[in-house]
Every structure is written in structure tokens, then in C-alpha cells.
Amino acid sequence: MSATVNAHYQQNLDTDRIIAKLQSAYPEGPDRFQLAPVDQLHIGGIKASLKLVKRIAELDVTSILDIGSGLGGLMRLIEQDLKLSITGLDITHGLNQINQQLSSLAPSNSSPQVITGDAHNLPFKSNQFDLIVFQHSLLNMPDAVQVLRECKRVLTEHGQLLMHEVLQGENHSEMRYPVPWARNADDSHLRTESELLAMLSESDFEVEVFNDWSEEALAWRQRQAEKEKQSAGNTTPPPVSPALILGPEFGQMGPNVIRNLSNRAARVVEVIARDA
Ligand SMILES: C[S@@+](CC[C@H](N)C(=O)[O-])C[C@H]1O[C@@H](n2cnc3c(N)ncnc32)[C@H](O)[C@@H]1O
């Protein structure tokens, strides 16, 4: 298990506080939009996840693995909207525990399966899933080739990968930290577009879709920053925010995401690839 990934996501976690805040603000149970500030831990929020759900609805898949499922925002949307079987795998046990509690708080009371484990060594038998999703999680994994090898093993024949990931931009040397997925460069594993495409091809995956979502990711983060500024001067700020998971450094992470996307130090992309 990676000690630094665990430390990054767990060092500020206070499960009881998060659950208590949600219960007191939303006694009927939080809906997907009320949960989004904590369970959609990627650039683009619930809007990006709903785009992925739409994409998945167009693919012919029944069993899905979400690698690096975090607090499970995407998993719950897939289960609720598409009624598909989805398993979450995440290396950070504390996040998995909250994920399960959030599922039981939500009015739909769905409870997708969540397992603690490392993507470099998947705890599953071969040929189990039609689709594997990575949403801002490959960016934490040092050995993407090994992860892709494992994906290939657990995917069914011609199974697919769907990635919503952060890549290096042309000006990666200008990258600023901390960012929501890493406090420093050592824990951030962003690849260039050509590195990712080469790794997929070497692992025998054929890329079917490659879209650059950077512009809308930047616009989304700028809107969030505006909302955060307004709520700071508000007497009743929103009950939950990403700072409850990522800690006080979230105050620097948000602006750094804006700088990194504006400077093209980083990019946000959607990729679909098929086991060739
Ligand atoms: C930026 S968060 C994204 C969480 C979620 N996919 C989302 O978009 O809300 C990255 C997630 O990847 C998980 N992760 C990082 N390295 C991993 C590994 N080697 N195996 C499984 N999960 C991993 C982290 O614990 C964290 O929950």
C-alpha cells in the first residue's frame, strides 16, 4: 500500500464530523448535488461525472470497476441512473468507509460494493469486468504499465477503459503544488498525451475516443472559486466542502488548479480505449 497516497487523503479525514454535518443539514438525506462538494473529488465536479454516465449509457457494458473510487460520487450516479453493477476499489481505506456511509445516507439508499486494494495488484479474478473507469486516479499511480496489465487481466475480452484524467500540458515545468491529488511533485504522476497513448498501445488497448476537457474544467474551477469567495463572506456557508477531505491546504489547491490549467501546465482529458 502506498503510504503517501494514504497520508494525502487520510490526514485530515474526520468521518464523524462529515457525516454529522450532512445529517444535520439534510435530515431527509443529501441528494447527489448536496453530496457533490465531498463525493466528486475531481476537476469538473458532478457535471463531468454526469457526462461520463451518459457516455457509459452508450457503451454496451454490464459490469463496471471504478478504480480509485474515492467517496463514490460517480459510482452512485452509475448505479442509480443506469442500474448497472459497479464495484469500487480504492487504496485509501478511510475514504471507502465514508463512501459506504454516504451511500446509506443518500435517499436512494443504494450501496455499491467497495473494496480496499491497490490498482497495481487487483484483488479480482480474471475476466470479470466489461468496463474499468479511472476518474482522476491514474494520476496517483506510479506504475501505469503495471496497472494497465492488471486491467487487461480482469477485463473481459474486448473490455473497455474509460478515463477522466489529468495529463501534463505543454508547460508542465510551471506546475504548482499543492493540488487536490498531491501535496508535491513526487506524489503526482501526470503523463504526457504521447506517453499515455504509447502505454495504452503497448498494453494492447486501442484508443477509440480522446477528448480534451481542459477548457470546461478550467471554467468549472473558476465558477467554484467564485462560489467559495461568496460563501466565505456568508453567515451560513455551505455545510460541506472539499476542505473537509483535503484539509486547510485546499485553500491553495483550488487556485493552483486554475493556474495550472490556465498555463497549460496540466490538461484534463477523456479517453476511451478497448482491449484490442
Ligand atoms: C483525486 S481522488 C479521485 C476520487 C474519485 N475517483 C473522484 O473522482 O471523486 C484519487 C483516488 O485514487 C485513489 N488511489 C490512488 N492510488 C491508488 C491505487 N494505487 N489503487 C487504488 N486507488 C488509488 C485515492 O485513494 C483516491 O481516492
The ligand as a MOL file (V3000), in Angstrom:
LIG
                    3D

  0  0  0     0  0            999 V3000
M  V30 BEGIN CTAB
M  V30 COUNTS 27 29 0 0 0
M  V30 BEGIN ATOM
M  V30 1 C -8.3470 12.5040 -6.7290 0
M  V30 2 S -9.0680 11.1340 -5.9290 0 CHG=1
M  V30 3 C -10.4270 10.8030 -7.0430 0
M  V30 4 C -11.5200 10.0240 -6.3700 0
M  V30 5 C -12.7300 9.7470 -7.2610 0
M  V30 6 N -12.3730 8.9690 -8.4290 0
M  V30 7 C -13.3830 11.0240 -7.6740 0
M  V30 8 O -13.1690 11.4500 -8.8180 0
M  V30 9 O -14.1110 11.6050 -6.8640 0 CHG=-1
M  V30 10 C -7.9230 9.8000 -6.3170 0
M  V30 11 C -8.3250 8.4810 -5.6730 0
M  V30 12 O -7.4700 7.4370 -6.1610 0
M  V30 13 C -7.1570 6.5780 -5.0710 0
M  V30 14 N -5.9180 5.8470 -5.3890 0
M  V30 15 C -4.6790 6.3890 -5.5350 0
M  V30 16 N -3.7720 5.4210 -5.7990 0
M  V30 17 C -4.4520 4.2490 -5.8480 0
M  V30 18 C -4.0700 2.8850 -6.0930 0
M  V30 19 N -2.7830 2.5560 -6.3220 0
M  V30 20 N -5.0310 1.9410 -6.0730 0
M  V30 21 C -6.3270 2.2730 -5.8230 0
M  V30 22 N -6.7400 3.5390 -5.5640 0
M  V30 23 C -5.8300 4.5180 -5.5900 0
M  V30 24 C -7.0180 7.5280 -3.8960 0
M  V30 25 O -7.0890 6.8780 -2.6620 0
M  V30 26 C -8.1700 8.4960 -4.1510 0
M  V30 27 O -9.3650 8.0530 -3.5780 0
M  V30 END ATOM
M  V30 BEGIN BOND
M  V30 1 1 1 2
M  V30 2 1 2 3
M  V30 3 1 2 10
M  V30 4 1 3 4
M  V30 5 1 4 5
M  V30 6 1 5 6
M  V30 7 1 5 7
M  V30 8 2 7 8
M  V30 9 1 7 9
M  V30 10 1 10 11
M  V30 11 1 11 12
M  V30 12 1 11 26
M  V30 13 1 12 13
M  V30 14 1 13 14
M  V30 15 1 13 24
M  V30 16 1 14 15
M  V30 17 1 14 23
M  V30 18 2 15 16
M  V30 19 1 16 17
M  V30 20 1 17 18
M  V30 21 2 17 23
M  V30 22 1 18 19
M  V30 23 2 18 20
M  V30 24 1 20 21
M  V30 25 2 21 22
M  V30 26 1 22 23
M  V30 27 1 24 25
M  V30 28 1 24 26
M  V30 29 1 26 27
M  V30 END BOND
M  V30 END CTAB
M  END
